[in-house]
Amino acid sequence: MARVQGEIVIERPVEVVLDYVADPRNEPTYNPRMLRSEKLTDGPVDVGTRFRAVVWSGRRPIDMLIEVTEHKLPTRFGSRTTMSSADIQGGLTFVPVAGGIWMTWSWEISPKGPLRLPTPLVVRLGRRQEKTCWTGLKQYLEGAQAARART
């Protein structure tokens, strides 16, 4: 098992950030690896809500099943992701700071299959992918805020 952790400050209200990341259907707007995501269950996003998504991994798309495991407004959001190459469990924590929120992530990655990568490589790749994803979120949400301020 590998643990991937990180943090970022996003200059938007916690409710805006949490609402956006709590729905994986939004992820293709800020995660360059996410090709598509669809909600499989009815009702609002909450614990037990499931999504089917497709991400680009290496040279091919991979199907994922995402299930919300924690939805505690406005401080925590957790999920479990299952795919052919790994299972991922963890979540995001949100703490208000001056001008926005401090968002941290922590994921436990359990690689599977005959081509499992060594743990240090999984951690290195995971850190890079998560940083790219959440930097994309920051740019997207802060850019949307700036665009609204200009109008």
N, CA, C and O atoms as a GROMACS GRO file, in nm:
protein
  604
    1MET      N    1   0.083  -0.118   0.000
    1MET     CA    2   0.000   0.000   0.000
    1MET      C    3   0.088   0.124   0.000
    1MET      O    4   0.192   0.129   0.066
    2ALA      N    5   0.045   0.224  -0.076
    2ALA     CA    6   0.118   0.350  -0.085
    2ALA      C    7   0.027   0.463  -0.040
    2ALA      O    8  -0.094   0.459  -0.063
    3ARG      N    9   0.084   0.563   0.024
    3ARG     CA   10   0.007   0.680   0.068
    3ARG      C   11   0.056   0.801  -0.010
    3ARG      O   12   0.175   0.828  -0.020
    4VAL      N   13  -0.041   0.874  -0.065
    4VAL     CA   14  -0.013   0.996  -0.140
    4VAL      C   15  -0.086   1.110  -0.069
    4VAL      O   16  -0.207   1.104  -0.048
    5GLN      N   17  -0.009   1.214  -0.033
    5GLN     CA   18  -0.066   1.327   0.040
    5GLN      C   19  -0.019   1.457  -0.023
    5GLN      O   20   0.085   1.461  -0.089
    6GLY      N   21  -0.096   1.562  -0.001
    6GLY     CA   22  -0.056   1.692  -0.050
    6GLY      C   23  -0.152   1.798  -0.002
    6GLY      O   24  -0.246   1.771   0.072
    7GLU      N   25  -0.125   1.921  -0.046
    7GLU     CA   26  -0.207   2.034  -0.002
    7GLU      C   27  -0.200   2.145  -0.105
    7GLU      O   28  -0.107   2.154  -0.185
    8ILE      N   29  -0.304   2.232  -0.100
    8ILE     CA   30  -0.309   2.347  -0.188
    8ILE      C   31  -0.403   2.449  -0.125
    8ILE      O   32  -0.498   2.412  -0.056
    9VAL      N   33  -0.377   2.576  -0.149
    9VAL     CA   34  -0.469   2.683  -0.107
    9VAL      C   35  -0.544   2.729  -0.231
    9VAL      O   36  -0.484   2.759  -0.334
   10ILE      N   37  -0.676   2.734  -0.219
   10ILE     CA   38  -0.762   2.779  -0.328
   10ILE      C   39  -0.838   2.902  -0.280
   10ILE      O   40  -0.904   2.898  -0.176
   11GLU      N   41  -0.827   3.009  -0.354
   11GLU     CA   42  -0.888   3.135  -0.314
   11GLU      C   43  -1.033   3.142  -0.358
   11GLU      O   44  -1.072   3.223  -0.443
   12ARG      N   45  -1.112   3.055  -0.298
   12ARG     CA   46  -1.257   3.049  -0.319
   12ARG      C   47  -1.319   3.002  -0.189
   12ARG      O   48  -1.251   2.937  -0.109
   13PRO      N   49  -1.448   3.033  -0.164
   13PRO     CA   50  -1.513   2.986  -0.042
   13PRO      C   51  -1.517   2.833  -0.036
   13PRO      O   52  -1.530   2.766  -0.139
   14VAL      N   53  -1.506   2.779   0.085
   14VAL     CA   54  -1.504   2.634   0.102
   14VAL      C   55  -1.626   2.568   0.041
   14VAL      O   56  -1.614   2.460  -0.017
   15GLU      N   57  -1.743   2.630   0.051
   15GLU     CA   58  -1.864   2.570  -0.004
   15GLU      C   59  -1.854   2.553  -0.156
   15GLU      O   60  -1.900   2.452  -0.211
   16VAL      N   61  -1.795   2.650  -0.222
   16VAL     CA   62  -1.779   2.644  -0.368
   16VAL      C   63  -1.686   2.528  -0.405
   16VAL      O   64  -1.718   2.448  -0.493
   17VAL      N   65  -1.573   2.519  -0.336
   17VAL     CA   66  -1.476   2.414  -0.367
   17VAL      C   67  -1.533   2.277  -0.335
   17VAL      O   68  -1.526   2.186  -0.418
   18LEU      N   69  -1.590   2.261  -0.216
   18LEU     CA   70  -1.644   2.130  -0.175
   18LEU      C   71  -1.756   2.087  -0.267
   18LEU      O   72  -1.760   1.971  -0.309
   19ASP      N   73  -1.849   2.177  -0.299
   19ASP     CA   74  -1.958   2.141  -0.389
   19ASP      C   75  -1.905   2.096  -0.524
   19ASP      O   76  -1.961   2.004  -0.584
   20TYR      N   77  -1.800   2.159  -0.573
   20TYR     CA   78  -1.747   2.126  -0.705
   20TYR      C   79  -1.675   1.992  -0.704
   20TYR      O   80  -1.695   1.910  -0.794
   21VAL      N   81  -1.590   1.968  -0.603
   21VAL     CA   82  -1.514   1.842  -0.602
   21VAL      C   83  -1.597   1.724  -0.556
   21VAL      O   84  -1.561   1.609  -0.583
   22ALA      N   85  -1.708   1.749  -0.486
   22ALA     CA   86  -1.791   1.639  -0.437
   22ALA      C   87  -1.870   1.572  -0.548
   22ALA      O   88  -1.933   1.469  -0.526
   23ASP      N   89  -1.868   1.628  -0.666
   23ASP     CA   90  -1.938   1.569  -0.779
   23ASP      C   91  -1.837   1.537  -0.889
   23ASP      O   92  -1.797   1.626  -0.964
   24PRO      N   93  -1.794   1.411  -0.899
   24PRO     CA   94  -1.693   1.374  -0.999
   24PRO      C   95  -1.732   1.404  -1.143
   24PRO      O   96  -1.647   1.399  -1.231
   25ARG      N   97  -1.858   1.434  -1.169
   25ARG     CA   98  -1.895   1.474  -1.305
   25ARG      C   99  -1.828   1.605  -1.344
   25ARG      O  100  -1.816   1.635  -1.462
   26ASN      N  101  -1.784   1.684  -1.244
   26ASN     CA  102  -1.712   1.808  -1.272
   26ASN      C  103  -1.564   1.786  -1.301
   26ASN      O  104  -1.498   1.874  -1.357
   27GLU      N  105  -1.512   1.672  -1.263
   27GLU     CA  106  -1.366   1.651  -1.269
   27GLU      C  107  -1.304   1.668  -1.408
   27GLU      O  108  -1.192   1.717  -1.416
   28PRO      N  109  -1.372   1.630  -1.516
   28PRO     CA  110  -1.308   1.653  -1.647
   28PRO      C  111  -1.276   1.800  -1.678
   28PRO      O  112  -1.196   1.828  -1.766
   29THR      N  113  -1.338   1.894  -1.606
   29THR     CA  114  -1.310   2.036  -1.631
   29THR      C  115  -1.176   2.078  -1.574
   29THR      O  116  -1.121   2.180  -1.617
   30TYR      N  117  -1.121   2.003  -1.478
   30TYR     CA  118  -0.994   2.045  -1.416
   30TYR      C  119  -0.889   1.935  -1.411
   30TYR      O  120  -0.773   1.965  -1.384
   31ASN      N  121  -0.925   1.810  -1.437
   31ASN     CA  122  -0.830   1.700  -1.434
   31ASN      C  123  -0.804   1.654  -1.578
   31ASN      O  124  -0.893   1.594  -1.639
   32PRO      N  125  -0.686   1.680  -1.634
   32PRO     CA  126  -0.660   1.646  -1.773
   32PRO      C  127  -0.663   1.495  -1.802
   32PRO      O  128  -0.674   1.456  -1.918
   33ARG      N  129  -0.655   1.412  -1.699
   33ARG     CA  130  -0.658   1.267  -1.720
   33ARG      C  131  -0.800   1.211  -1.721
   33ARG      O  132  -0.822   1.101  -1.772
   34MET      N  133  -0.896   1.284  -1.666
   34MET     CA  134  -1.034   1.236  -1.657
   34MET      C  135  -1.105   1.263  -1.790
   34MET      O  136  -1.122   1.378  -1.830
   35LEU      N  137  -1.145   1.156  -1.856
   35LEU     CA  138  -1.211   1.169  -1.985
   35LEU      C  139  -1.361   1.194  -1.970
   35LEU      O  140  -1.417   1.277  -2.042
   36ARG      N  141  -1.425   1.123  -1.877
   36ARG     CA  142  -1.568   1.142  -1.854
   36ARG      C  143  -1.606   1.080  -1.720
   36ARG      O  144  -1.534   0.996  -1.666
   37SER      N  145  -1.722   1.124  -1.670
   37SER     CA  146  -1.773   1.072  -1.544
   37SER      C  147  -1.925   1.084  -1.546
   37SER      O  148  -1.980   1.186  -1.588
   38GLU      N  149  -1.992   0.979  -1.500
   38GLU     CA  150  -2.137   0.981  -1.496
   38GLU      C  151  -2.186   0.927  -1.361
   38GLU      O  152  -2.126   0.835  -1.304
   39LYS      N  153  -2.294   0.984  -1.313
   39LYS     CA  154  -2.353   0.944  -1.185
   39LYS      C  155  -2.441   0.821  -1.208
   39LYS      O  156  -2.522   0.818  -1.301
   40LEU      N  157  -2.424   0.720  -1.123
   40LEU     CA  158  -2.498   0.596  -1.137
   40LEU      C  159  -2.618   0.586  -1.043
   40LEU      O  160  -2.711   0.510  -1.070
   41THR      N  161  -2.617   0.662  -0.937
   41THR     CA  162  -2.723   0.654  -0.837
   41THR      C  163  -2.810   0.779  -0.842
   41THR      O  164  -2.768   0.884  -0.890
   42ASP      N  165  -2.934   0.766  -0.792
   42ASP     CA  166  -3.027   0.878  -0.789
   42ASP      C  167  -3.004   0.963  -0.664
   42ASP      O  168  -2.939   0.920  -0.569
   43GLY      N  169  -3.059   1.084  -0.667
   43GLY     CA  170  -3.056   1.171  -0.551
   43GLY      C  171  -2.932   1.257  -0.546
   43GLY      O  172  -2.846   1.251  -0.634
   44PRO      N  173  -2.924   1.340  -0.439
   44PRO     CA  174  -2.808   1.427  -0.425
   44PRO      C  175  -2.682   1.347  -0.390
   44PRO      O  176  -2.690   1.234  -0.344
   45VAL      N  177  -2.567   1.408  -0.414
   45VAL     CA  178  -2.439   1.344  -0.379
   45VAL      C  179  -2.430   1.334  -0.227
   45VAL      O  180  -2.443   1.434  -0.157
   46ASP      N  181  -2.407   1.213  -0.179
   46ASP     CA  182  -2.393   1.187  -0.036
   46ASP      C  183  -2.323   1.052  -0.020
   46ASP      O  184  -2.288   0.989  -0.120
   47VAL      N  185  -2.303   1.009   0.102
   47VAL     CA  186  -2.240   0.879   0.126
   47VAL      C  187  -2.320   0.772   0.051
   47VAL      O  188  -2.442   0.764   0.062
   48GLY      N  189  -2.248   0.690  -0.023
   48GLY     CA  190  -2.311   0.584  -0.101
   48GLY      C  191  -2.333   0.618  -0.248
   48GLY      O  192  -2.357   0.528  -0.329
   49THR      N  193  -2.327   0.745  -0.283
   49THR     CA  194  -2.342   0.784  -0.423
   49THR      C  195  -2.227   0.724  -0.503
   49THR      O  196  -2.112   0.726  -0.460
   50ARG      N  197  -2.260   0.671  -0.621
   50ARG     CA  198  -2.158   0.607  -0.705
   50ARG      C  199  -2.153   0.672  -0.843
   50ARG      O  200  -2.252   0.721  -0.896
   51PHE      N  201  -2.032   0.670  -0.898
   51PHE     CA  202  -2.005   0.726  -1.029
   51PHE      C  203  -1.922   0.628  -1.109
   51PHE      O  204  -1.841   0.554  -1.053
   52ARG      N  205  -1.941   0.627  -1.240
   52ARG     CA  206  -1.854   0.554  -1.332
   52ARG      C  207  -1.774   0.658  -1.406
   52ARG      O  208  -1.829   0.756  -1.457
   53ALA      N  209  -1.643   0.639  -1.412
   53ALA     CA  210  -1.557   0.736  -1.478
   53ALA      C  211  -1.455   0.664  -1.565
   53ALA      O  212  -1.431   0.544  -1.548
   54VAL      N  213  -1.397   0.738  -1.656
   54VAL     CA  214  -1.290   0.686  -1.741
   54VAL      C  215  -1.174   0.784  -1.733
   54VAL      O  216  -1.192   0.904  -1.755
   55VAL      N  217  -1.055   0.732  -1.702
   55VAL     CA  218  -0.934   0.814  -1.696
   55VAL      C  219  -0.832   0.763  -1.796
   55VAL      O  220  -0.832   0.646  -1.834
   56TRP      N  221  -0.747   0.854  -1.838
   56TRP     CA  222  -0.637   0.815  -1.927
   56TRP      C  223  -0.522   0.770  -1.839
   56TRP      O  224  -0.477   0.845  -1.752
   57SER      N  225  -0.473   0.649  -1.862
   57SER     CA  226  -0.363   0.595  -1.783
   57SER      C  227  -0.261   0.534  -1.878
   57SER      O  228  -0.288   0.434  -1.944
   58GLY      N  229  -0.145   0.596  -1.884
   58GLY     CA  230  -0.043   0.546  -1.976
   58GLY      C  231  -0.088   0.567  -2.119
   58GLY      O  232  -0.099   0.680  -2.166
   59ARG      N  233  -0.113   0.457  -2.187
   59ARG     CA  234  -0.152   0.464  -2.329
   59ARG      C  235  -0.295   0.424  -2.354
   59ARG      O  236  -0.336   0.407  -2.469
   60ARG      N  237  -0.374   0.410  -2.245
   60ARG     CA  238  -0.511   0.362  -2.268
   60ARG      C  239  -0.607   0.417  -2.162
   60ARG      O  240  -0.566   0.455  -2.053
   61PRO      N  241  -0.735   0.420  -2.197
   61PRO     CA  242  -0.835   0.460  -2.099
   61PRO      C  243  -0.865   0.345  -2.002
   61PRO      O  244  -0.861   0.228  -2.040
   62ILE      N  245  -0.893   0.379  -1.879
   62ILE     CA  246  -0.926   0.280  -1.775
   62ILE      C  247  -1.058   0.320  -1.710
   62ILE      O  248  -1.079   0.436  -1.675
   63ASP      N  249  -1.146   0.222  -1.694
   63ASP     CA  250  -1.273   0.243  -1.625
   63ASP      C  251  -1.252   0.244  -1.475
   63ASP      O  252  -1.169   0.169  -1.422
   64MET      N  253  -1.328   0.329  -1.407
   64MET     CA  254  -1.321   0.340  -1.261
   64MET      C  255  -1.462   0.342  -1.205
   64MET      O  256  -1.555   0.392  -1.269
   65LEU      N  257  -1.477   0.290  -1.084
   65LEU     CA  258  -1.600   0.305  -1.007
   65LEU      C  259  -1.564   0.387  -0.884
   65LEU      O  260  -1.474   0.349  -0.808
   66ILE      N  261  -1.632   0.497  -0.864
   66ILE     CA  262  -1.606   0.587  -0.752
   66ILE      C  263  -1.728   0.585  -0.661
   66ILE      O  264  -1.841   0.600  -0.707
   67GLU      N  265  -1.705   0.566  -0.531
   67GLU     CA  266  -1.814   0.570  -0.434
   67GLU      C  267  -1.781   0.670  -0.325
   67GLU      O  268  -1.671   0.669  -0.269
   68VAL      N  269  -1.877   0.757  -0.294
   68VAL     CA  270  -1.860   0.854  -0.187
   68VAL      C  271  -1.868   0.780  -0.054
   68VAL      O  272  -1.965   0.709  -0.027
   69THR      N  273  -1.766   0.797   0.030
   69THR     CA  274  -1.760   0.729   0.160
   69THR      C  275  -1.774   0.825   0.277
   69THR      O  276  -1.801   0.784   0.390
   70GLU      N  277  -1.756   0.955   0.250
   70GLU     CA  278  -1.766   1.056   0.354
   70GLU      C  279  -1.808   1.187   0.289
   70GLU      O  280  -1.751   1.228   0.188
   71HIS      N  281  -1.906   1.253   0.348
   71HIS     CA  282  -1.957   1.379   0.293
   71HIS      C  283  -2.000   1.466   0.410
   71HIS      O  284  -2.119   1.477   0.441
   72LYS      N  285  -1.902   1.527   0.475
   72LYS     CA  286  -1.926   1.607   0.595
   72LYS      C  287  -1.901   1.754   0.563
   72LYS      O  288  -1.788   1.803   0.570
   73LEU      N  289  -2.008   1.822   0.529
   73LEU     CA  290  -1.996   1.964   0.498
   73LEU      C  291  -1.965   2.042   0.623
   73LEU      O  292  -2.021   2.010   0.728
   74PRO      N  293  -1.879   2.142   0.621
   74PRO     CA  294  -1.796   2.183   0.507
   74PRO      C  295  -1.650   2.141   0.523
   74PRO      O  296  -1.562   2.209   0.471
   75THR      N  297  -1.624   2.031   0.593
   75THR     CA  298  -1.484   2.001   0.626
   75THR      C  299  -1.423   1.880   0.557
   75THR      O  300  -1.302   1.878   0.539
   76ARG      N  301  -1.502   1.779   0.519
   76ARG     CA  302  -1.444   1.655   0.467
   76ARG      C  303  -1.525   1.599   0.351
   76ARG      O  304  -1.647   1.613   0.343
   77PHE      N  305  -1.451   1.534   0.260
   77PHE     CA  306  -1.511   1.457   0.152
   77PHE      C  307  -1.423   1.336   0.128
   77PHE      O  308  -1.303   1.350   0.105
   78GLY      N  309  -1.481   1.216   0.132
   78GLY     CA  310  -1.403   1.095   0.113
   78GLY      C  311  -1.462   1.007   0.004
   78GLY      O  312  -1.582   1.014  -0.025
   79SER      N  313  -1.377   0.924  -0.055
   79SER     CA  314  -1.423   0.834  -0.160
   79SER      C  315  -1.336   0.709  -0.167
   79SER      O  316  -1.225   0.703  -0.114
   80ARG      N  317  -1.394   0.610  -0.235
   80ARG     CA  318  -1.322   0.486  -0.265
   80ARG      C  319  -1.333   0.467  -0.416
   80ARG      O  320  -1.442   0.473  -0.473
   81THR      N  321  -1.219   0.442  -0.479
   81THR     CA  322  -1.214   0.421  -0.624
   81THR      C  323  -1.161   0.282  -0.651
   81THR      O  324  -1.060   0.240  -0.594
   82THR      N  325  -1.230   0.212  -0.738
   82THR     CA  326  -1.189   0.077  -0.778
   82THR      C  327  -1.164   0.076  -0.928
   82THR      O  328  -1.248   0.121  -1.006
   83MET      N  329  -1.048   0.024  -0.966
   83MET     CA  330  -1.016   0.009  -1.108
   83MET      C  331  -0.928  -0.115  -1.125
   83MET      O  332  -0.887  -0.176  -1.026
   84SER      N  333  -0.901  -0.152  -1.246
   84SER     CA  334  -0.827  -0.276  -1.270
   84SER      C  335  -0.686  -0.273  -1.214
   84SER      O  336  -0.634  -0.377  -1.174
   85SER      N  337  -0.623  -0.156  -1.210
   85SER     CA  338  -0.484  -0.147  -1.168
   85SER      C  339  -0.463  -0.113  -1.021
   85SER      O  340  -0.353  -0.132  -0.968
   86ALA      N  341  -0.568  -0.064  -0.952
   86ALA     CA  342  -0.551  -0.023  -0.812
   86ALA      C  343  -0.686   0.004  -0.746
   86ALA      O  344  -0.786   0.029  -0.813
   87ASP      N  345  -0.684   0.000  -0.616
   87ASP     CA  346  -0.794   0.049  -0.534
   87ASP      C  347  -0.740   0.170  -0.458
   87ASP      O  348  -0.627   0.168  -0.409
   88ILE      N  349  -0.822   0.275  -0.449
   88ILE     CA  350  -0.778   0.399  -0.386
   88ILE      C  351  -0.885   0.442  -0.286
   88ILE      O  352  -1.003   0.449  -0.320
   89GLN      N  353  -0.842   0.470  -0.164
   89GLN     CA  354  -0.935   0.513  -0.058
   89GLN      C  355  -0.874   0.634   0.011
   89GLN      O  356  -0.754   0.638   0.035
   90GLY      N  357  -0.957   0.732   0.042
   90GLY     CA  358  -0.906   0.849   0.114
   90GLY      C  359  -1.001   0.964   0.103
   90GLY      O  360  -1.121   0.947   0.085
   91GLY      N  361  -0.943   1.084   0.114
   91GLY     CA  362  -1.031   1.198   0.108
   91GLY      C  363  -0.960   1.331   0.110
   91GLY      O  364  -0.838   1.341   0.110
   92LEU      N  365  -1.045   1.432   0.111
   92LEU     CA  366  -1.004   1.572   0.110
   92LEU      C  367  -1.051   1.637   0.239
   92LEU      O  368  -1.159   1.606   0.290
   93THR      N  369  -0.970   1.727   0.292
   93THR     CA  370  -1.005   1.805   0.411
   93THR      C  371  -0.997   1.952   0.374
   93THR      O  372  -0.906   1.994   0.302
   94PHE      N  373  -1.093   2.031   0.423
   94PHE     CA  374  -1.103   2.172   0.390
   94PHE      C  375  -1.096   2.255   0.517
   94PHE      O  376  -1.172   2.232   0.611
   95VAL      N  377  -1.004   2.352   0.520
   95VAL     CA  378  -0.988   2.441   0.635
   95VAL      C  379  -0.990   2.585   0.584
   95VAL      O  380  -0.910   2.620   0.497
   96PRO      N  381  -1.081   2.669   0.637
   96PRO     CA  382  -1.083   2.809   0.594
   96PRO      C  383  -0.953   2.880   0.631
   96PRO      O  384  -0.900   2.862   0.741
   97VAL      N  385  -0.902   2.960   0.538
   97VAL     CA  386  -0.786   3.046   0.560
   97VAL      C  387  -0.821   3.182   0.500
   97VAL      O  388  -0.920   3.196   0.428
   98ALA      N  389  -0.740   3.282   0.530
   98ALA     CA  390  -0.764   3.415   0.476
   98ALA      C  391  -0.774   3.409   0.323
   98ALA      O  392  -0.679   3.368   0.256
   99GLY      N  393  -0.887   3.450   0.270
   99GLY     CA  394  -0.904   3.457   0.126
   99GLY      C  395  -0.946   3.328   0.058
   99GLY      O  396  -0.960   3.326  -0.064
  100GLY      N  397  -0.967   3.220   0.133
  100GLY     CA  398  -1.007   3.096   0.067
  100GLY      C  399  -1.005   2.976   0.159
  100GLY      O  400  -1.045   2.984   0.275
  101ILE      N  401  -0.957   2.864   0.105
  101ILE     CA  402  -0.950   2.740   0.182
  101ILE      C  403  -0.814   2.673   0.160
  101ILE      O  404  -0.751   2.688   0.055
  102TRP      N  405  -0.774   2.600   0.262
  102TRP     CA  406  -0.657   2.515   0.255
  102TRP      C  407  -0.712   2.375   0.238
  102TRP      O  408  -0.779   2.323   0.328
  103MET      N  409  -0.684   2.313   0.125
  103MET     CA  410  -0.733   2.179   0.096
  103MET      C  411  -0.617   2.081   0.103
  103MET      O  412  -0.514   2.101   0.040
  104THR      N  413  -0.636   1.974   0.180
  104THR     CA  414  -0.536   1.867   0.184
  104THR      C  415  -0.600   1.741   0.129
  104THR      O  416  -0.721   1.723   0.134
  105TRP      N  417  -0.516   1.653   0.076
  105TRP     CA  418  -0.563   1.523   0.029
  105TRP      C  419  -0.475   1.415   0.085
  105TRP      O  420  -0.355   1.436   0.108
  106SER      N  421  -0.534   1.301   0.106
  106SER     CA  422  -0.462   1.184   0.154
  106SER      C  423  -0.530   1.061   0.096
  106SER      O  424  -0.648   1.037   0.121
  107TRP      N  425  -0.455   0.984   0.020
  107TRP     CA  426  -0.508   0.865  -0.047
  107TRP      C  427  -0.420   0.745  -0.014
  107TRP      O  428  -0.297   0.755  -0.013
  108GLU      N  429  -0.482   0.634   0.012
  108GLU     CA  430  -0.412   0.506   0.025
  108GLU      C  431  -0.436   0.430  -0.105
  108GLU      O  432  -0.550   0.401  -0.141
  109ILE      N  433  -0.328   0.398  -0.172
  109ILE     CA  434  -0.335   0.331  -0.302
  109ILE      C  435  -0.288   0.188  -0.285
  109ILE      O  436  -0.178   0.162  -0.236
  110SER      N  437  -0.372   0.095  -0.327
  110SER     CA  438  -0.338  -0.048  -0.323
  110SER      C  439  -0.328  -0.098  -0.466
  110SER      O  440  -0.429  -0.136  -0.526
  111PRO      N  441  -0.206  -0.097  -0.523
  111PRO     CA  442  -0.190  -0.147  -0.660
  111PRO      C  443  -0.227  -0.295  -0.667
  111PRO      O  444  -0.213  -0.369  -0.569
  112LYS      N  445  -0.275  -0.336  -0.784
  112LYS     CA  446  -0.308  -0.478  -0.802
  112LYS      C  447  -0.275  -0.520  -0.944
  112LYS      O  448  -0.254  -0.437  -1.033
  113GLY      N  449  -0.272  -0.649  -0.963
  113GLY     CA  450  -0.242  -0.702  -1.094
  113GLY      C  451  -0.097  -0.741  -1.109
  113GLY      O  452  -0.014  -0.707  -1.025
  114PRO      N  453  -0.066  -0.813  -1.216
  114PRO     CA  454   0.069  -0.866  -1.236
  114PRO      C  455   0.174  -0.759  -1.263
  114PRO      O  456   0.293  -0.784  -1.244
  115LEU      N  457   0.132  -0.641  -1.307
  115LEU     CA  458   0.229  -0.537  -1.341
  115LEU      C  459   0.235  -0.428  -1.234
  115LEU      O  460   0.258  -0.311  -1.265
  116ARG      N  461   0.213  -0.466  -1.107
  116ARG     CA  462   0.217  -0.367  -0.999
  116ARG      C  463   0.351  -0.296  -0.997
  116ARG      O  464   0.457  -0.358  -1.009
  117LEU      N  465   0.343  -0.165  -0.982
  117LEU     CA  466   0.463  -0.084  -0.974
  117LEU      C  467   0.515  -0.086  -0.831
  117LEU      O  468   0.436  -0.104  -0.738
  118PRO      N  469   0.645  -0.067  -0.810
  118PRO     CA  470   0.699  -0.059  -0.675
  118PRO      C  471   0.639   0.062  -0.601
  118PRO      O  472   0.611   0.165  -0.663
  119THR      N  473   0.620   0.048  -0.471
  119THR     CA  474   0.555   0.152  -0.390
  119THR      C  475   0.618   0.290  -0.409
  119THR      O  476   0.543   0.386  -0.427
  120PRO      N  477   0.752   0.306  -0.406
  120PRO     CA  478   0.807   0.441  -0.424
  120PRO      C  479   0.768   0.505  -0.558
  120PRO      O  480   0.747   0.626  -0.565
  121LEU      N  481   0.757   0.425  -0.662
  121LEU     CA  482   0.717   0.478  -0.793
  121LEU      C  483   0.568   0.516  -0.792
  121LEU      O  484   0.530   0.618  -0.849
  122VAL      N  485   0.486   0.433  -0.728
  122VAL     CA  486   0.343   0.464  -0.716
  122VAL      C  487   0.325   0.597  -0.644
  122VAL      O  488   0.244   0.680  -0.686
  123VAL      N  489   0.400   0.618  -0.536
  123VAL     CA  490   0.391   0.742  -0.459
  123VAL      C  491   0.434   0.860  -0.545
  123VAL      O  492   0.367   0.963  -0.548
  124ARG      N  493   0.545   0.847  -0.615
  124ARG     CA  494   0.596   0.957  -0.698
  124ARG      C  495   0.496   0.993  -0.808
  124ARG      O  496   0.466   1.111  -0.829
  125LEU      N  497   0.444   0.892  -0.879
  125LEU     CA  498   0.347   0.917  -0.984
  125LEU      C  499   0.218   0.975  -0.927
  125LEU      O  500   0.160   1.068  -0.983
  126GLY      N  501   0.174   0.919  -0.814
  126GLY     CA  502   0.052   0.966  -0.750
  126GLY      C  503   0.062   1.111  -0.708
  126GLY      O  504  -0.031   1.188  -0.728
  127ARG      N  505   0.174   1.148  -0.648
  127ARG     CA  506   0.193   1.288  -0.606
  127ARG      C  507   0.186   1.382  -0.726
  127ARG      O  508   0.121   1.486  -0.721
  128ARG      N  509   0.252   1.344  -0.833
  128ARG     CA  510   0.254   1.429  -0.953
  128ARG      C  511   0.113   1.441  -1.012
  128ARG      O  512   0.070   1.550  -1.049
  129GLN      N  513   0.041   1.329  -1.021
  129GLN     CA  514  -0.094   1.332  -1.078
  129GLN      C  515  -0.190   1.412  -0.991
  129GLN      O  516  -0.270   1.490  -1.043
  130GLU      N  517  -0.182   1.395  -0.860
  130GLU     CA  518  -0.270   1.470  -0.771
  130GLU      C  519  -0.240   1.619  -0.774
  130GLU      O  520  -0.332   1.701  -0.776
  131LYS      N  521  -0.114   1.655  -0.776
  131LYS     CA  522  -0.077   1.797  -0.783
  131LYS      C  523  -0.130   1.859  -0.912
  131LYS      O  524  -0.181   1.971  -0.910
  132THR      N  525  -0.119   1.788  -1.024
  132THR     CA  526  -0.172   1.836  -1.151
  132THR      C  527  -0.323   1.853  -1.144
  132THR      O  528  -0.377   1.954  -1.189
  133CYS      N  529  -0.390   1.755  -1.087
  133CYS     CA  530  -0.536   1.759  -1.075
  133CYS      C  531  -0.581   1.879  -0.993
  133CYS      O  532  -0.664   1.958  -1.038
  134TRP      N  533  -0.527   1.894  -0.872
  134TRP     CA  534  -0.576   1.998  -0.781
  134TRP      C  535  -0.526   2.136  -0.820
  134TRP      O  536  -0.592   2.235  -0.788
  135THR      N  537  -0.412   2.146  -0.889
  135THR     CA  538  -0.370   2.274  -0.945
  135THR      C  539  -0.467   2.315  -1.055
  135THR      O  540  -0.500   2.433  -1.070
  136GLY      N  541  -0.514   2.217  -1.132
  136GLY     CA  542  -0.615   2.243  -1.234
  136GLY      C  543  -0.744   2.294  -1.172
  136GLY      O  544  -0.807   2.385  -1.226
  137LEU      N  545  -0.784   2.236  -1.058
  137LEU     CA  546  -0.904   2.282  -0.988
  137LEU      C  547  -0.886   2.427  -0.943
  137LEU      O  548  -0.974   2.510  -0.963
  138LYS      N  549  -0.772   2.455  -0.884
  138LYS     CA  550  -0.742   2.591  -0.836
  138LYS      C  551  -0.751   2.690  -0.954
  138LYS      O  552  -0.817   2.793  -0.942
  139GLN      N  553  -0.687   2.658  -1.063
  139GLN     CA  554  -0.688   2.747  -1.179
  139GLN      C  555  -0.829   2.764  -1.234
  139GLN      O  556  -0.870   2.874  -1.270
  140TYR      N  557  -0.904   2.655  -1.238
  140TYR     CA  558  -1.040   2.660  -1.291
  140TYR      C  559  -1.129   2.746  -1.202
  140TYR      O  560  -1.195   2.838  -1.251
  141LEU      N  561  -1.132   2.718  -1.072
  141LEU     CA  562  -1.221   2.790  -0.981
  141LEU      C  563  -1.180   2.936  -0.964
  141LEU      O  564  -1.265   3.024  -0.963
  142GLU      N  565  -1.051   2.961  -0.950
  142GLU     CA  566  -1.005   3.100  -0.935
  142GLU      C  567  -1.024   3.176  -1.066
  142GLU      O  568  -1.054   3.295  -1.064
  143GLY      N  569  -1.007   3.110  -1.178
  143GLY     CA  570  -1.031   3.173  -1.307
  143GLY      C  571  -1.178   3.204  -1.327
  143GLY      O  572  -1.213   3.309  -1.382
  144ALA      N  573  -1.265   3.115  -1.283
  144ALA     CA  574  -1.409   3.139  -1.292
  144ALA      C  575  -1.447   3.257  -1.204
  144ALA      O  576  -1.532   3.338  -1.242
  145GLN      N  577  -1.385   3.268  -1.087
  145GLN     CA  578  -1.412   3.379  -0.997
  145GLN      C  579  -1.368   3.511  -1.061
  145GLN      O  580  -1.440   3.611  -1.056
  146ALA      N  581  -1.250   3.511  -1.120
  146ALA     CA  582  -1.199   3.632  -1.184
  146ALA      C  583  -1.287   3.673  -1.301
  146ALA      O  584  -1.312   3.792  -1.321
  147ALA      N  585  -1.336   3.576  -1.379
  147ALA     CA  586  -1.421   3.607  -1.492
  147ALA      C  587  -1.554   3.668  -1.444
  147ALA      O  588  -1.604   3.761  -1.506
  148ARG      N  589  -1.610   3.616  -1.335
  148ARG     CA  590  -1.735   3.673  -1.281
  148ARG      C  591  -1.712   3.814  -1.230
  148ARG      O  592  -1.799   3.900  -1.244
  149ALA      N  593  -1.596   3.840  -1.170
  149ALA     CA  594  -1.567   3.972  -1.115
  149ALA      C  595  -1.556   4.077  -1.226
  149ALA      O  596  -1.587   4.195  -1.204
  150ARG      N  597  -1.513   4.036  -1.345
  150ARG     CA  598  -1.498   4.129  -1.458
  150ARG      C  599  -1.631   4.165  -1.522
  150ARG      O  600  -1.641   4.267  -1.590
  151THR      N  601  -1.734   4.083  -1.501
  151THR     CA  602  -1.863   4.109  -1.568
  151THR      C  603  -1.957   4.188  -1.483
  151THR      O  604  -2.068   4.218  -1.526
   0.00000   0.00000   0.00000
